Amino acid sequence: MSLFFRFFVLIVFSFSVFAGEDQHVVGLHEPKTKLFLSKKYPENKNFIHYKKIGDQYFEQSQPWLALLNFQMAYQMATTIDEKRMALFGIIRTGLWLESYSAVFKAFDELSLMSLSPEDRDVVQTWLVIARTNMDYPKAAYKILQSQMNFRYPMSVIAASRAALGAGWGYKAKVIMQSNQALLSQIPPKSFIQNQRKIVDWLIIQQTSKGSVGMDFFTIQDSEQFKTQRVAAFGSYRVLGVNSNSTVRLLKNKYFDPTSIADANMLLLRQDFLNIHDQLELNLTAIPTNVTYTQANQSTWNPFLWIGNGIYSLNDYFSLALNNSTSLVETKMALENEISMNTSEASIFIHPIYIPDKIQITGFRV
């Protein structure tokens, strides 16, 4: 799973704080039960027994034991409400464990039940978390796309995370800004408050107007040919939030082991992002001056470029095209003024198994 856009699965633990008055939604509002009571009264192996033990293990950060008890509670359930509460326990614990087979089986069962608006919002948020965790952020975002009137702060965080995972930072920013009143309900220093800070930081990274930086690179091969690169860059969104203009200054030095050549480069790059939420283009021009430091002190002025585009139809399929001209950074190639043109096409398919689509009281996944 992608590190940058991965949901912290422990998010489901703190979500229970905001599930409102409905105890069935939360599953953590019942009085706490000491685990030793289950040993003292072993004959009391009914739904309530396993449900309470599951809640206790969940609170003690033992999700595997919690999941087993919620599954037993489901088997012991005799009413629709009891089954629903057990399934809620299975889902929130399964998300913690990233046990998606158990999670989606529970979703299938819930799809046959009539859910209250409060329960439906909770399940909808869990679906978004599950899809985002499984590297399907666009599918996750579509779950909430037509229903942006959130009931819980965690739903706002989940929707923003999905948008960020899809590369739609500008959408995540709108979601967060439009729900400040709801987000103000988050207690200070809580887990969800920490998640909010992470989302805010990721939004800044994807939508900030400008940035500056420097980097240094060095590499040496087995024949003692060494390349050193120093670069400084700055970028600014001249054409709006879905664009990025970058200027980069690079100075390369090549040694063998005495100095062979210096290459000064000016990199001018323009990115066009989120064209209809599916297409990204970037064009880069690189005027270059190579000065040879041996013998004749000659110069070479190649014009380098990079052009590429990425078309992402959905979470399952994307196509990338690239064409570039670059220096060949070897001793012989530099001495003979050789550059290299590269053209490539790549198809990315995300074939991880996804359970059949399910219907849950008014929305599809």
Secondary structure by P-SEA (a helix, b strand, c coil): ccccccccccccccccccccccccccccccccccaaaaaaccccccaaaaaaaaaaaaaacaaaaaaaaaaaaaaacccaaaaaaaaaaaaaaaaaacaaaaaaaaaaaaaaccccaaaaaaaaaaaaaaaaaacaaaaaaaacccccccccaaaaaaaaaaaaaacaaaaaaaaaaaccccccccccccaaaaaaaaaaaaaaaaccccccccbbbbbbccccbbbbbbbcccccccccccbbbbbbbbbbbbbcccccbbbbbbbbbbbbccccccbbbbbbbbbbbbbbccccbbbbbbbbbccbbbbbccccbbbbbbbbccccccaaaaaabbbbbbbbbbbbbbccccccccccccccc
